[in-house]
Amino acid sequence: MALDIRRLLKTHEVNDPDYAMRQLKGKPKKESWKDKKERKQAMQEAREQVTTVVLPTLAVLILLIVLFVYVATRPGAVQ
């Protein structure tokens, strides 16, 4: 039975190209310089999106709310 398990593990290693890169669950993978660079770049892009997407969207929403309140509360036409 031990030979069958060894054979199974050996065929698994040969058939799986990512076998050498696998980590055990629960153990953190050490971050490489490439991963760190990609993470920092993603954070920079997220910061840029805040100024180019989120803030203008919030400004438009606030403007619509103010406009709605103004139209809903203005006095009627004087006759």
Kinemage of the C-alpha trace (Angstrom):
@kinemage 1
@onewidth
@group {chain A} dominant
@subgroup {mainchain}
@vectorlist {calphas} color= white
{ca met a 1} P 0.000 0.000 0.000
{ca ala a 2} L 2.867 2.416 0.726
{ca leu a 3} L 4.147 1.858 -2.803
{ca asp a 4} L 0.779 2.868 -4.251
{ca ile a 5} L 0.825 6.157 -2.328
{ca arg a 6} L 4.377 6.897 -3.455
{ca arg a 7} L 3.450 6.147 -7.052
{ca leu a 8} L 0.397 8.406 -6.767
{ca leu a 9} L 2.473 11.227 -5.316
{ca lys a 10} L 5.129 10.822 -7.982
{ca thr a 11} L 2.593 10.990 -10.839
{ca his a 12} L 1.007 13.991 -9.140
{ca glu a 13} L 4.354 15.807 -9.100
{ca val a 14} L 4.988 15.073 -12.758
{ca asn a 15} L 1.518 16.094 -13.926
{ca asp a 16} L 1.248 19.289 -11.883
{ca pro a 17} L 3.577 22.113 -13.006
{ca asp a 18} L 2.699 24.222 -9.944
{ca tyr a 19} L 3.512 21.466 -7.484
{ca ala a 20} L 6.823 23.020 -6.451
{ca met a 21} L 5.157 26.395 -5.761
{ca arg a 22} L 2.392 25.085 -3.501
{ca gln a 23} L 2.220 26.152 0.114
{ca leu a 24} L 0.515 24.445 2.998
{ca lys a 25} L -2.784 25.992 3.977
{ca gly a 26} L -2.529 28.370 6.893
{ca lys a 27} L 1.095 29.290 6.330
{ca pro a 28} L 1.645 32.717 4.806
{ca lys a 29} L 3.605 32.891 1.591
{ca lys a 30} L 6.623 35.157 1.718
{ca glu a 31} L 6.054 38.162 -0.512
{ca ser a 32} L 8.554 38.528 -3.341
{ca trp a 33} L 9.774 41.887 -4.618
{ca lys a 34} L 7.594 41.427 -7.690
{ca asp a 35} L 4.472 40.820 -5.582
{ca lys a 36} L 5.297 43.844 -3.432
{ca lys a 37} L 5.711 46.039 -6.514
{ca glu a 38} L 2.390 44.845 -7.965
{ca arg a 39} L 0.610 45.441 -4.643
{ca lys a 40} L 1.996 48.971 -4.359
{ca gln a 41} L 1.000 49.733 -7.947
{ca ala a 42} L -2.536 48.475 -7.305
{ca met a 43} L -2.803 50.685 -4.214
{ca gln a 44} L -1.635 53.709 -6.231
{ca glu a 45} L -4.237 53.008 -8.920
{ca ala a 46} L -6.927 52.728 -6.230
{ca arg a 47} L -5.903 56.130 -4.811
{ca glu a 48} L -6.101 57.662 -8.290
{ca gln a 49} L -9.575 56.189 -8.824
{ca val a 50} L -10.792 57.858 -5.643
{ca thr a 51} L -10.006 61.279 -7.079
{ca thr a 52} L -11.151 60.554 -10.637
{ca val a 53} L -14.270 58.433 -10.044
{ca val a 54} L -15.543 58.512 -6.471
{ca leu a 55} L -15.337 62.240 -5.713
{ca pro a 56} L -17.066 63.423 -8.924
{ca thr a 57} L -19.783 60.807 -8.420
{ca leu a 58} L -20.384 61.995 -4.862
{ca ala a 59} L -20.481 65.608 -6.053
{ca val a 60} L -23.145 64.788 -8.645
{ca leu a 61} L -25.235 62.884 -6.093
{ca ile a 62} L -25.070 65.742 -3.588
{ca leu a 63} L -25.978 68.241 -6.323
{ca leu a 64} L -29.010 66.133 -7.295
{ca ile a 65} L -30.160 65.912 -3.669
{ca val a 66} L -29.806 69.672 -3.193
{ca leu a 67} L -31.671 70.326 -6.450
{ca phe a 68} L -34.472 67.946 -5.440
{ca val a 69} L -34.853 69.583 -2.021
{ca tyr a 70} L -34.872 73.050 -3.600
{ca val a 71} L -37.543 72.111 -6.140
{ca ala a 72} L -39.652 70.286 -3.543
{ca thr a 73} L -39.595 73.136 -0.992
{ca arg a 74} L -39.828 76.275 -3.148
{ca pro a 75} L -42.960 78.352 -2.719
{ca gly a 76} L -45.700 78.129 -5.314
{ca ala a 77} L -46.298 80.820 -7.918
{ca val a 78} L -47.872 83.986 -6.456
{ca gln a 79} L -51.112 85.000 -8.216
